[in-house]
Amino acid sequence: MHHSGRRQRAHFDGGKAPDRGAVLTTAAGAPLNSATFTSGYTIETFIKLPEPFAGDHAWMGILSWEGRNGDAGKTTGWSPDEPTCSLNLSPERFLQFVVYPQRQDADPTSWSHAVPVGRWMHIALVNDGRRTVMYVDGSKIARNPAQKSTGIATLGKPFVLGATQFDERFGQGFYGWIGDTRIVSRALAPKEFLTPFA
């Protein structure tokens, strides 16, 4: 989903009432589907929300892994039907990154400030094998969890751009643009992040 040279960007026209959307997924059996990242990871993506950002797009998913955290043996999260890892947008346009770690039975969650509309922004989720930190446009956000978080409890199911499942079903999809997306199996420093769109 990251290519050298020309930048990649895709428009998604998801929404509610009725639920609609489109997803890009890894192929069945792709190594990313079952990678557990216990030594750390960095997930990067670029998104752009339309201006005006009209309609009800609360809790739309940006990226995720399919599957239920309950099937990964997790018992202490908000719901066993949540996926094991997802990046979503709240009604207030806060980014929410929730992960069910490979090692711990927990769901440490990062929250951003209200993100802008009408321009590209870079999001990075950096885990050093101990904790996760969210960056927006290269700046560390304030609301990162102190909970320990080692790896991602993947289930061998596809990684998805454009939506988040609940109980293994997709509802509304993402509304806006998603650009270059990269996942690496170590914590990157901000100076190593993908460079912004020109």
C-alpha positions as CSV (number, residue, x, y, z in Angstrom):
1,M,0.0,0.0,0.0
2,H,3.1,2.2,-0.1
3,H,4.9,2.6,-3.4
4,S,8.1,4.5,-4.1
5,G,7.8,7.3,-6.6
6,R,4.3,8.6,-7.3
7,R,2.0,9.1,-4.3
8,Q,-1.0,6.9,-4.0
9,R,-4.4,8.3,-2.8
10,A,-7.9,6.9,-3.0
11,H,-11.3,8.5,-2.4
12,F,-13.8,6.7,-0.2
13,D,-17.5,7.8,-0.1
14,G,-18.7,5.9,3.0
15,G,-21.7,6.9,5.1
16,K,-24.7,5.9,7.2
17,A,-28.4,5.4,6.8
18,P,-28.0,3.2,4.8
19,D,-24.5,2.0,5.7
20,R,-22.2,2.2,2.6
21,G,-18.6,2.2,1.8
22,A,-15.7,0.5,0.2
23,V,-12.6,-1.3,1.5
24,L,-9.1,-2.2,0.3
25,T,-7.8,-5.4,2.0
26,T,-4.7,-7.5,2.0
27,A,-5.1,-10.9,0.3
28,A,-6.0,-13.9,2.3
29,G,-2.8,-15.4,3.6
30,A,-0.8,-12.2,3.3
31,P,2.0,-12.1,6.0
32,L,0.6,-8.8,7.4
33,N,-2.6,-10.6,8.4
34,S,-0.9,-12.6,11.2
35,A,2.1,-10.4,12.0
36,T,2.1,-9.8,15.8
37,F,4.8,-7.0,16.0
38,T,6.0,-7.9,19.5
39,S,9.2,-6.0,18.9
40,G,7.3,-2.8,18.0
41,Y,5.7,-1.3,15.0
42,T,4.9,1.9,13.2
43,I,1.7,2.4,11.3
44,E,1.6,5.5,9.1
45,T,-1.1,6.9,6.9
46,F,-2.2,10.1,5.3
47,I,-5.9,11.2,5.3
48,K,-7.9,14.2,4.1
49,L,-11.4,14.9,5.3
50,P,-13.7,16.8,2.9
51,E,-14.7,20.4,3.5
52,P,-17.4,20.8,4.4
53,F,-17.5,17.6,6.5
54,A,-21.2,17.2,6.3
55,G,-23.5,14.3,7.4
56,D,-23.1,11.7,10.1
57,H,-19.7,10.1,9.8
58,A,-19.2,9.5,13.5
59,W,-17.1,6.4,14.3
60,M,-16.1,5.7,10.8
61,G,-13.0,3.5,10.4
62,I,-9.8,4.5,8.7
63,L,-7.8,1.3,9.0
64,S,-8.1,-1.9,11.0
65,W,-7.5,-5.7,11.1
66,E,-10.6,-7.9,10.7
67,G,-11.7,-10.2,13.5
68,R,-13.0,-10.1,17.1
69,N,-10.7,-9.5,20.0
70,G,-12.7,-12.0,22.0
71,D,-11.5,-14.7,19.5
72,A,-8.0,-13.7,20.4
73,G,-8.7,-14.5,24.0
74,K,-9.1,-10.9,25.2
75,T,-11.6,-10.3,28.0
76,T,-11.1,-6.8,29.5
77,G,-11.9,-4.5,26.6
78,W,-15.0,-2.4,25.8
79,S,-16.5,-5.3,23.7
80,P,-15.3,-8.7,22.6
81,D,-16.7,-7.8,19.2
82,E,-14.3,-5.0,18.5
83,P,-11.5,-5.8,16.1
84,T,-8.0,-6.3,17.6
85,C,-6.7,-3.0,16.1
86,S,-8.4,0.0,14.6
87,L,-8.0,3.7,13.8
88,N,-11.3,5.5,13.9
89,L,-12.8,9.0,13.9
90,S,-15.1,10.1,16.7
91,P,-18.1,12.5,16.3
92,E,-15.9,15.4,17.5
93,R,-13.3,14.5,14.8
94,F,-10.9,13.0,17.4
95,L,-8.8,10.2,16.1
96,Q,-9.1,7.0,18.2
97,F,-6.5,4.3,18.0
98,V,-7.4,1.2,19.9
99,V,-5.3,-1.9,20.0
100,Y,-5.6,-5.3,21.8
101,P,-2.0,-6.2,22.3
102,Q,-0.6,-9.6,21.6
103,R,0.9,-10.0,25.1
104,Q,-1.5,-8.1,27.5
105,D,-5.2,-8.5,28.1
106,A,-6.1,-4.8,27.6
107,D,-7.2,-2.2,25.1
108,P,-4.9,0.8,25.5
109,T,-6.4,3.7,23.4
110,S,-4.8,6.9,22.0
111,W,-6.9,10.0,21.3
112,S,-6.0,13.0,19.2
113,H,-7.3,16.6,19.3
114,A,-10.0,17.5,16.8
115,V,-8.4,17.1,13.4
116,P,-8.8,19.5,10.5
117,V,-10.8,19.2,7.4
118,G,-9.9,20.2,3.8
119,R,-6.2,19.3,4.0
120,W,-3.9,16.3,4.1
121,M,-2.6,15.2,7.5
122,H,-0.1,12.5,8.5
123,I,-0.9,10.1,11.2
124,A,1.7,7.8,12.8
125,L,1.1,5.1,15.5
126,V,4.4,4.2,17.0
127,N,4.9,1.3,19.4
128,D,8.3,0.4,20.9
129,G,7.3,-3.0,22.3
130,R,6.2,-1.3,25.5
131,R,3.8,1.6,24.8
132,T,2.1,3.3,21.9
133,V,2.3,6.9,20.9
134,M,0.2,8.7,18.3
135,Y,1.6,11.5,16.2
136,V,-0.4,13.9,14.0
137,D,1.7,15.9,11.4
138,G,4.8,14.9,13.3
139,S,3.7,16.1,16.7
140,K,3.1,13.8,19.6
141,I,-0.4,14.0,20.9
142,A,-1.2,14.5,24.6
143,R,-3.7,11.7,25.2
144,N,-1.6,8.5,24.8
145,P,-2.2,5.6,27.1
146,A,0.3,4.8,29.9
147,Q,-0.8,1.1,29.8
148,K,1.8,-1.4,28.6
149,S,1.1,-2.6,25.0
150,T,3.2,-5.3,23.3
151,G,2.3,-6.3,19.8
152,I,-1.1,-6.6,18.0
153,A,-3.3,-9.6,18.6
154,T,-3.9,-10.4,15.0
155,L,-6.0,-13.4,13.9
156,G,-4.7,-14.1,10.4
157,K,-7.5,-12.0,8.9
158,P,-7.0,-9.2,6.4
159,F,-5.7,-5.7,7.2
160,V,-8.2,-3.2,5.8
161,L,-8.2,0.4,4.6
162,G,-11.5,2.3,4.6
163,A,-13.5,0.8,7.5
164,T,-13.6,-1.0,10.8
165,Q,-15.6,-4.1,11.6
166,F,-17.8,-4.8,14.6
167,D,-18.7,-8.4,15.3
168,E,-17.0,-9.2,11.9
169,R,-19.4,-7.0,10.0
170,F,-18.6,-3.7,8.3
171,G,-21.0,-0.8,8.8
172,Q,-20.4,2.7,7.4
173,G,-17.2,3.2,5.5
174,F,-14.6,6.0,5.6
175,Y,-15.6,9.4,4.0
176,G,-12.7,11.3,2.5
177,W,-9.3,10.4,1.1
178,I,-6.6,8.0,2.2
179,G,-3.1,8.3,0.9
180,D,0.2,6.4,1.3
181,T,0.0,3.9,4.1
182,R,3.0,2.1,5.5
183,I,3.5,-0.5,8.3
184,V,6.9,-1.5,9.6
185,S,7.9,-3.9,12.4
186,R,9.8,-1.4,14.5
187,A,9.4,2.0,16.2
188,L,10.4,4.8,13.8
189,A,11.6,8.2,14.9
190,P,9.6,11.2,13.6
191,K,12.5,12.0,11.3
192,E,12.0,8.6,9.6
193,F,8.2,9.2,8.9
194,L,6.9,9.4,5.3
195,T,7.3,12.9,4.0
196,P,4.2,15.0,3.5
197,F,2.3,15.5,0.3
198,A,3.6,18.5,-1.6
